Amino acid sequence: MHKKRHNVIIINTEKVQEALSTSSTRNSIKERLARIRSSTPGIILATKNV
């Protein structure tokens, strides 16, 4: 009954690029993404090259 399920998170790349325009938020976003990646198994972050 317990199937392994992979969570797929699709990020709005326009919003991401908007946020990445300032370096201070760029760092906090990277930290946040790293934290999410490490805390959630099987996570896929689908982004264009930003």
mmCIF file of the N, C-alpha and C atoms, coordinates in Angstrom:
data_MODEL
# 
_entry.id   MODEL 
# 
loop_
_atom_site.group_PDB 
_atom_site.id 
_atom_site.type_symbol 
_atom_site.label_atom_id 
_atom_site.label_alt_id 
_atom_site.label_comp_id 
_atom_site.label_asym_id 
_atom_site.label_entity_id 
_atom_site.label_seq_id 
_atom_site.pdbx_PDB_ins_code 
_atom_site.Cartn_x 
_atom_site.Cartn_y 
_atom_site.Cartn_z 
_atom_site.occupancy 
_atom_site.B_iso_or_equiv 
_atom_site.pdbx_formal_charge 
_atom_site.auth_seq_id 
_atom_site.auth_comp_id 
_atom_site.auth_asym_id 
_atom_site.auth_atom_id 
_atom_site.pdbx_PDB_model_num 
ATOM 1   N N  . MET A 1 1  ? 0.835  -1.203 0.000   1.00 0.00 ? 1  MET A N  1 
ATOM 2   C CA . MET A 1 1  ? 0.000  0.000  0.000   1.00 0.00 ? 1  MET A CA 1 
ATOM 3   C C  . MET A 1 1  ? 0.877  1.264  0.000   1.00 0.00 ? 1  MET A C  1 
ATOM 4   N N  . HIS A 1 2  ? 2.047  1.156  0.631   1.00 0.00 ? 2  HIS A N  1 
ATOM 5   C CA . HIS A 1 2  ? 2.916  2.329  0.714   1.00 0.00 ? 2  HIS A CA 1 
ATOM 6   C C  . HIS A 1 2  ? 3.827  2.389  -0.500  1.00 0.00 ? 2  HIS A C  1 
ATOM 7   N N  . LYS A 1 3  ? 3.417  3.168  -1.497  1.00 0.00 ? 3  LYS A N  1 
ATOM 8   C CA . LYS A 1 3  ? 4.215  3.292  -2.715  1.00 0.00 ? 3  LYS A CA 1 
ATOM 9   C C  . LYS A 1 3  ? 5.166  4.468  -2.597  1.00 0.00 ? 3  LYS A C  1 
ATOM 10  N N  . LYS A 1 4  ? 6.315  4.309  -3.226  1.00 0.00 ? 4  LYS A N  1 
ATOM 11  C CA . LYS A 1 4  ? 7.279  5.403  -3.220  1.00 0.00 ? 4  LYS A CA 1 
ATOM 12  C C  . LYS A 1 4  ? 6.834  6.448  -4.233  1.00 0.00 ? 4  LYS A C  1 
ATOM 13  N N  . ARG A 1 5  ? 6.557  7.620  -3.750  1.00 0.00 ? 5  ARG A N  1 
ATOM 14  C CA . ARG A 1 5  ? 6.074  8.672  -4.642  1.00 0.00 ? 5  ARG A CA 1 
ATOM 15  C C  . ARG A 1 5  ? 7.085  9.821  -4.708  1.00 0.00 ? 5  ARG A C  1 
ATOM 16  N N  . HIS A 1 6  ? 7.346  10.268 -5.916  1.00 0.00 ? 6  HIS A N  1 
ATOM 17  C CA . HIS A 1 6  ? 8.283  11.378 -6.099  1.00 0.00 ? 6  HIS A CA 1 
ATOM 18  C C  . HIS A 1 6  ? 7.512  12.683 -6.241  1.00 0.00 ? 6  HIS A C  1 
ATOM 19  N N  . ASN A 1 7  ? 7.905  13.654 -5.446  1.00 0.00 ? 7  ASN A N  1 
ATOM 20  C CA . ASN A 1 7  ? 7.273  14.966 -5.529  1.00 0.00 ? 7  ASN A CA 1 
ATOM 21  C C  . ASN A 1 7  ? 7.949  15.778 -6.627  1.00 0.00 ? 7  ASN A C  1 
ATOM 22  N N  . VAL A 1 8  ? 7.140  16.346 -7.489  1.00 0.00 ? 8  VAL A N  1 
ATOM 23  C CA . VAL A 1 8  ? 7.684  17.195 -8.538  1.00 0.00 ? 8  VAL A CA 1 
ATOM 24  C C  . VAL A 1 8  ? 7.211  18.616 -8.301  1.00 0.00 ? 8  VAL A C  1 
ATOM 25  N N  . ILE A 1 9  ? 8.175  19.509 -8.155  1.00 0.00 ? 9  ILE A N  1 
ATOM 26  C CA . ILE A 1 9  ? 7.836  20.914 -7.955  1.00 0.00 ? 9  ILE A CA 1 
ATOM 27  C C  . ILE A 1 9  ? 8.265  21.692 -9.192  1.00 0.00 ? 9  ILE A C  1 
ATOM 28  N N  . ILE A 1 10 ? 7.309  22.336 -9.808  1.00 0.00 ? 10 ILE A N  1 
ATOM 29  C CA . ILE A 1 10 ? 7.629  23.163 -10.962 1.00 0.00 ? 10 ILE A CA 1 
ATOM 30  C C  . ILE A 1 10 ? 7.583  24.618 -10.521 1.00 0.00 ? 10 ILE A C  1 
ATOM 31  N N  . ILE A 1 11 ? 8.688  25.282 -10.709 1.00 0.00 ? 11 ILE A N  1 
ATOM 32  C CA . ILE A 1 11 ? 8.811  26.658 -10.251 1.00 0.00 ? 11 ILE A CA 1 
ATOM 33  C C  . ILE A 1 11 ? 8.521  27.612 -11.404 1.00 0.00 ? 11 ILE A C  1 
ATOM 34  N N  . ASN A 1 12 ? 7.738  28.631 -11.111 1.00 0.00 ? 12 ASN A N  1 
ATOM 35  C CA . ASN A 1 12 ? 7.484  29.679 -12.088 1.00 0.00 ? 12 ASN A CA 1 
ATOM 36  C C  . ASN A 1 12 ? 8.796  30.414 -12.350 1.00 0.00 ? 12 ASN A C  1 
ATOM 37  N N  . THR A 1 13 ? 9.398  30.132 -13.513 1.00 0.00 ? 13 THR A N  1 
ATOM 38  C CA . THR A 1 13 ? 10.745 30.633 -13.779 1.00 0.00 ? 13 THR A CA 1 
ATOM 39  C C  . THR A 1 13 ? 10.807 32.151 -13.909 1.00 0.00 ? 13 THR A C  1 
ATOM 40  N N  . GLU A 1 14 ? 9.723  32.765 -14.368 1.00 0.00 ? 14 GLU A N  1 
ATOM 41  C CA . GLU A 1 14 ? 9.712  34.222 -14.467 1.00 0.00 ? 14 GLU A CA 1 
ATOM 42  C C  . GLU A 1 14 ? 9.846  34.846 -13.087 1.00 0.00 ? 14 GLU A C  1 
ATOM 43  N N  . LYS A 1 15 ? 9.080  34.294 -12.137 1.00 0.00 ? 15 LYS A N  1 
ATOM 44  C CA . LYS A 1 15 ? 9.149  34.803 -10.767 1.00 0.00 ? 15 LYS A CA 1 
ATOM 45  C C  . LYS A 1 15 ? 10.540 34.575 -10.191 1.00 0.00 ? 15 LYS A C  1 
ATOM 46  N N  . VAL A 1 16 ? 11.114 33.415 -10.500 1.00 0.00 ? 16 VAL A N  1 
ATOM 47  C CA . VAL A 1 16 ? 12.457 33.101 -10.007 1.00 0.00 ? 16 VAL A CA 1 
ATOM 48  C C  . VAL A 1 16 ? 13.476 34.086 -10.562 1.00 0.00 ? 16 VAL A C  1 
ATOM 49  N N  . GLN A 1 17 ? 13.413 34.333 -11.866 1.00 0.00 ? 17 GLN A N  1 
ATOM 50  C CA . GLN A 1 17 ? 14.345 35.268 -12.495 1.00 0.00 ? 17 GLN A CA 1 
ATOM 51  C C  . GLN A 1 17 ? 14.187 36.673 -11.924 1.00 0.00 ? 17 GLN A C  1 
ATOM 52  N N  . GLU A 1 18 ? 12.931 37.037 -11.648 1.00 0.00 ? 18 GLU A N  1 
ATOM 53  C CA . GLU A 1 18 ? 12.648 38.329 -11.029 1.00 0.00 ? 18 GLU A CA 1 
ATOM 54  C C  . GLU A 1 18 ? 13.363 38.424 -9.683  1.00 0.00 ? 18 GLU A C  1 
ATOM 55  N N  . ALA A 1 19 ? 13.216 37.354 -8.903  1.00 0.00 ? 19 ALA A N  1 
ATOM 56  C CA . ALA A 1 19 ? 13.815 37.332 -7.574  1.00 0.00 ? 19 ALA A CA 1 
ATOM 57  C C  . ALA A 1 19 ? 15.335 37.257 -7.647  1.00 0.00 ? 19 ALA A C  1 
ATOM 58  N N  . LEU A 1 20 ? 15.846 36.625 -8.698  1.00 0.00 ? 20 LEU A N  1 
ATOM 59  C CA . LEU A 1 20 ? 17.293 36.457 -8.825  1.00 0.00 ? 20 LEU A CA 1 
ATOM 60  C C  . LEU A 1 20 ? 18.007 37.724 -9.278  1.00 0.00 ? 20 LEU A C  1 
ATOM 61  N N  . SER A 1 21 ? 17.234 38.755 -9.613  1.00 0.00 ? 21 SER A N  1 
ATOM 62  C CA . SER A 1 21 ? 17.854 39.969 -10.124 1.00 0.00 ? 21 SER A CA 1 
ATOM 63  C C  . SER A 1 21 ? 18.675 40.690 -9.051  1.00 0.00 ? 21 SER A C  1 
ATOM 64  N N  . THR A 1 22 ? 18.359 40.449 -7.789  1.00 0.00 ? 22 THR A N  1 
ATOM 65  C CA . THR A 1 22 ? 19.182 41.011 -6.722  1.00 0.00 ? 22 THR A CA 1 
ATOM 66  C C  . THR A 1 22 ? 19.955 39.894 -6.040  1.00 0.00 ? 22 THR A C  1 
ATOM 67  N N  . SER A 1 23 ? 21.231 40.162 -5.748  1.00 0.00 ? 23 SER A N  1 
ATOM 68  C CA . SER A 1 23 ? 22.121 39.102 -5.269  1.00 0.00 ? 23 SER A CA 1 
ATOM 69  C C  . SER A 1 23 ? 21.768 38.642 -3.859  1.00 0.00 ? 23 SER A C  1 
ATOM 70  N N  . SER A 1 24 ? 21.211 39.544 -3.048  1.00 0.00 ? 24 SER A N  1 
ATOM 71  C CA . SER A 1 24 ? 20.878 39.153 -1.677  1.00 0.00 ? 24 SER A CA 1 
ATOM 72  C C  . SER A 1 24 ? 19.777 38.102 -1.656  1.00 0.00 ? 24 SER A C  1 
ATOM 73  N N  . THR A 1 25 ? 18.745 38.305 -2.493  1.00 0.00 ? 25 THR A N  1 
ATOM 74  C CA . THR A 1 25 ? 17.684 37.301 -2.556  1.00 0.00 ? 25 THR A CA 1 
ATOM 75  C C  . THR A 1 25 ? 18.165 36.055 -3.276  1.00 0.00 ? 25 THR A C  1 
ATOM 76  N N  . ARG A 1 26 ? 19.125 36.215 -4.198  1.00 0.00 ? 26 ARG A N  1 
ATOM 77  C CA . ARG A 1 26 ? 19.666 35.060 -4.907  1.00 0.00 ? 26 ARG A CA 1 
ATOM 78  C C  . ARG A 1 26 ? 20.271 34.073 -3.901  1.00 0.00 ? 26 ARG A C  1 
ATOM 79  N N  . ASN A 1 27 ? 21.014 34.606 -2.940  1.00 0.00 ? 27 ASN A N  1 
ATOM 80  C CA . ASN A 1 27 ? 21.625 33.745 -1.929  1.00 0.00 ? 27 ASN A CA 1 
ATOM 81  C C  . ASN A 1 27 ? 20.586 33.070 -1.051  1.00 0.00 ? 27 ASN A C  1 
ATOM 82  N N  . SER A 1 28 ? 19.576 33.830 -0.629  1.00 0.00 ? 28 SER A N  1 
ATOM 83  C CA . SER A 1 28 ? 18.561 33.251 0.250   1.00 0.00 ? 28 SER A CA 1 
ATOM 84  C C  . SER A 1 28 ? 17.736 32.202 -0.479  1.00 0.00 ? 28 SER A C  1 
ATOM 85  N N  . ILE A 1 29 ? 17.500 32.411 -1.772  1.00 0.00 ? 29 ILE A N  1 
ATOM 86  C CA . ILE A 1 29 ? 16.761 31.425 -2.566  1.00 0.00 ? 29 ILE A CA 1 
ATOM 87  C C  . ILE A 1 29 ? 17.576 30.150 -2.702  1.00 0.00 ? 29 ILE A C  1 
ATOM 88  N N  . LYS A 1 30 ? 18.880 30.299 -2.975  1.00 0.00 ? 30 LYS A N  1 
ATOM 89  C CA . LYS A 1 30 ? 19.748 29.122 -3.083  1.00 0.00 ? 30 LYS A CA 1 
ATOM 90  C C  . LYS A 1 30 ? 19.741 28.343 -1.779  1.00 0.00 ? 30 LYS A C  1 
ATOM 91  N N  . GLU A 1 31 ? 19.821 29.069 -0.664  1.00 0.00 ? 31 GLU A N  1 
ATOM 92  C CA . GLU A 1 31 ? 19.785 28.417 0.647   1.00 0.00 ? 31 GLU A CA 1 
ATOM 93  C C  . GLU A 1 31 ? 18.470 27.683 0.841   1.00 0.00 ? 31 GLU A C  1 
ATOM 94  N N  . ARG A 1 32 ? 17.381 28.345 0.497   1.00 0.00 ? 32 ARG A N  1 
ATOM 95  C CA . ARG A 1 32 ? 16.056 27.757 0.671   1.00 0.00 ? 32 ARG A CA 1 
ATOM 96  C C  . ARG A 1 32 ? 15.904 26.497 -0.187  1.00 0.00 ? 32 ARG A C  1 
ATOM 97  N N  . LEU A 1 33 ? 16.338 26.577 -1.450  1.00 0.00 ? 33 LEU A N  1 
ATOM 98  C CA . LEU A 1 33 ? 16.251 25.426 -2.344  1.00 0.00 ? 33 LEU A CA 1 
ATOM 99  C C  . LEU A 1 33 ? 17.100 24.276 -1.828  1.00 0.00 ? 33 LEU A C  1 
ATOM 100 N N  . ALA A 1 34 ? 18.286 24.591 -1.324  1.00 0.00 ? 34 ALA A N  1 
ATOM 101 C CA . ALA A 1 34 ? 19.161 23.552 -0.784  1.00 0.00 ? 34 ALA A CA 1 
ATOM 102 C C  . ALA A 1 34 ? 18.513 22.891 0.423   1.00 0.00 ? 34 ALA A C  1 
ATOM 103 N N  . ARG A 1 35 ? 17.869 23.716 1.258   1.00 0.00 ? 35 ARG A N  1 
ATOM 104 C CA . ARG A 1 35 ? 17.198 23.191 2.445   1.00 0.00 ? 35 ARG A CA 1 
ATOM 105 C C  . ARG A 1 35 ? 16.039 22.282 2.033   1.00 0.00 ? 35 ARG A C  1 
ATOM 106 N N  . ILE A 1 36 ? 15.265 22.722 1.033   1.00 0.00 ? 36 ILE A N  1 
ATOM 107 C CA . ILE A 1 36 ? 14.141 21.924 0.543   1.00 0.00 ? 36 ILE A CA 1 
ATOM 108 C C  . ILE A 1 36 ? 14.646 20.610 -0.031  1.00 0.00 ? 36 ILE A C  1 
ATOM 109 N N  . ARG A 1 37 ? 15.706 20.689 -0.846  1.00 0.00 ? 37 ARG A N  1 
ATOM 110 C CA . ARG A 1 37 ? 16.262 19.486 -1.467  1.00 0.00 ? 37 ARG A CA 1 
ATOM 111 C C  . ARG A 1 37 ? 16.707 18.482 -0.422  1.00 0.00 ? 37 ARG A C  1 
ATOM 112 N N  . SER A 1 38 ? 17.375 18.964 0.627   1.00 0.00 ? 38 SER A N  1 
ATOM 113 C CA . SER A 1 38 ? 17.915 18.042 1.621   1.00 0.00 ? 38 SER A CA 1 
ATOM 114 C C  . SER A 1 38 ? 16.828 17.476 2.524   1.00 0.00 ? 38 SER A C  1 
ATOM 115 N N  . SER A 1 39 ? 15.750 18.239 2.724   1.00 0.00 ? 39 SER A N  1 
ATOM 116 C CA . SER A 1 39 ? 14.708 17.780 3.649   1.00 0.00 ? 39 SER A CA 1 
ATOM 117 C C  . SER A 1 39 ? 13.646 16.935 2.957   1.00 0.00 ? 39 SER A C  1 
ATOM 118 N N  . THR A 1 40 ? 13.527 17.051 1.643   1.00 0.00 ? 40 THR A N  1 
ATOM 119 C CA . THR A 1 40 ? 12.500 16.308 0.922   1.00 0.00 ? 40 THR A CA 1 
ATOM 120 C C  . THR A 1 40 ? 13.131 15.299 -0.022  1.00 0.00 ? 40 THR A C  1 
ATOM 121 N N  . PRO A 1 41 ? 12.914 14.009 0.229   1.00 0.00 ? 41 PRO A N  1 
ATOM 122 C CA . PRO A 1 41 ? 13.479 12.983 -0.643  1.00 0.00 ? 41 PRO A CA 1 
ATOM 123 C C  . PRO A 1 41 ? 12.749 12.913 -1.980  1.00 0.00 ? 41 PRO A C  1 
ATOM 124 N N  . GLY A 1 42 ? 13.485 12.654 -3.035  1.00 0.00 ? 42 GLY A N  1 
ATOM 125 C CA . GLY A 1 42 ? 12.880 12.480 -4.349  1.00 0.00 ? 42 GLY A CA 1 
ATOM 126 C C  . GLY A 1 42 ? 12.309 13.748 -4.935  1.00 0.00 ? 42 GLY A C  1 
ATOM 127 N N  . ILE A 1 43 ? 12.932 14.873 -4.622  1.00 0.00 ? 43 ILE A N  1 
ATOM 128 C CA . ILE A 1 43 ? 12.391 16.140 -5.126  1.00 0.00 ? 43 ILE A CA 1 
ATOM 129 C C  . ILE A 1 43 ? 13.060 16.513 -6.447  1.00 0.00 ? 43 ILE A C  1 
ATOM 130 N N  . ILE A 1 44 ? 12.267 17.041 -7.348  1.00 0.00 ? 44 ILE A N  1 
ATOM 131 C CA . ILE A 1 44 ? 12.804 17.487 -8.628  1.00 0.00 ? 44 ILE A CA 1 
ATOM 132 C C  . ILE A 1 44 ? 12.436 18.954 -8.795  1.00 0.00 ? 44 ILE A C  1 
ATOM 133 N N  . LEU A 1 45 ? 13.447 19.788 -8.925  1.00 0.00 ? 45 LEU A N  1 
ATOM 134 C CA . LEU A 1 45 ? 13.174 21.197 -9.153  1.00 0.00 ? 45 LEU A CA 1 
ATOM 135 C C  . LEU A 1 45 ? 13.369 21.489 -10.636 1.00 0.00 ? 45 LEU A C  1 
ATOM 136 N N  . ALA A 1 46 ? 12.269 21.752 -11.306 1.00 0.00 ? 46 ALA A N  1 
ATOM 137 C CA . ALA A 1 46 ? 12.341 21.990 -12.739 1.00 0.00 ? 46 ALA A CA 1 
ATOM 138 C C  . ALA A 1 46 ? 12.463 23.478 -13.016 1.00 0.00 ? 46 ALA A C  1 
ATOM 139 N N  . THR A 1 47 ? 13.641 23.895 -13.408 1.00 0.00 ? 47 THR A N  1 
ATOM 140 C CA . THR A 1 47 ? 13.843 25.302 -13.745 1.00 0.00 ? 47 THR A CA 1 
ATOM 141 C C  . THR A 1 47 ? 14.631 25.401 -15.034 1.00 0.00 ? 47 THR A C  1 
ATOM 142 N N  . LYS A 1 48 ? 14.439 26.504 -15.742 1.00 0.00 ? 48 LYS A N  1 
ATOM 143 C CA . LYS A 1 48 ? 15.316 26.786 -16.872 1.00 0.00 ? 48 LYS A CA 1 
ATOM 144 C C  . LYS A 1 48 ? 16.635 27.264 -16.290 1.00 0.00 ? 48 LYS A C  1 
ATOM 145 N N  . ASN A 1 49 ? 17.665 27.299 -17.125 1.00 0.00 ? 49 ASN A N  1 
ATOM 146 C CA . ASN A 1 49 ? 18.944 27.824 -16.648 1.00 0.00 ? 49 ASN A CA 1 
ATOM 147 C C  . ASN A 1 49 ? 18.790 29.298 -16.321 1.00 0.00 ? 49 ASN A C  1 
ATOM 148 N N  . VAL A 1 50 ? 18.956 29.623 -15.056 1.00 0.00 ? 50 VAL A N  1 
ATOM 149 C CA . VAL A 1 50 ? 18.777 31.008 -14.627 1.00 0.00 ? 50 VAL A CA 1 
ATOM 150 C C  . VAL A 1 50 ? 20.131 31.621 -14.349 1.00 0.00 ? 50 VAL A C  1 
# 
